[in-house]
Amino acid sequence: MCVSTTAVLIEAGTVETVDIERICNMVRVNVEGAFRMAYTFLQHFVQQGRGHLFNTSSILGRKVRPTVGAYAATKFAIEAFSEALRMELSKSEVRISSIEPGLVADWLSGPLGSCLLRCLMGMEEPLDPVEVARMVLVILEEPANQLIPQHAVLPRERELALT
């Protein structure tokens, strides 16, 4: 099993304010980092005849929001990459799953994170990283003849705000 845990950057902003160099760096980290890690592990998994790769995407890999289009694009890339790998390896015992969390508190500690949650996102309670890790366990506990290709989890208050 491998959970893609490369560093993830989030760059957001309006067309007028976004820094293109920071956006390009985010693409390199979020996409290139995930690709490098995945191919490294998958070569090992194919050689040993089994394995399960978990790519970390985001709910933004399916639901785009204003000012985070470039970040969402990196997550759409992870979704497409995961799907192509699933098809390529479908006749093997190597599995690919994509984890799609909503807002997670891992990088939101301190006053800046609290302000981001309350002021910009209208949220008080993001997901705990443990809740995201639990998704991996749910998928791993499925019978061998089943695959959960994508698994999303959202903070309840955010889901209510989206409806």
C-alpha positions, 0 to 999 in steps of 0.5 A: 500500500502507498498513500501519495503524501507528497507536499501539497500547495494551494495557491489561490487568487483572482486573475488580477492578483495571482502570482503565475510563478507560484501557480507553476510551482504549485503545479510542479509540487501537486502534479509532478510530485504525485506522478513521480511518487506513483510511478515509483511505487507502481513499478514496485507493485507490478514487480511484486504482483500486488499493491494499492496506491492511494492518490490524494486528490480533493473535492476540488478535483470534481467541484470547481470554485472561483479563485482556486481554478489552478489548484482544482486543475491539479486535483483534476489531473490527479483524478484523470491520472488515477483513472488511467492507471486503474484502466492500465492495471485493471487485469492485475492485483495492483489497485488505485484509489483516489481520496477526495477530502474537503477542507482539512485542518492539517495546514490550518492551525494558528490565527491565519488558519482560523481566519481563513476558515471563518472569514473566507470559507465560512467554516468553523470545523474542517476535517481532522486528518485522522478522518481522512486516514480513516477513508484509507482504512475503509477502502482497504477493508473492502473484499478483494473482489471490490474496488472503491476507485474514489472516496470523498469526505466533506466537513458536514457544515461545508456540505450544507453550505454547498446545497 
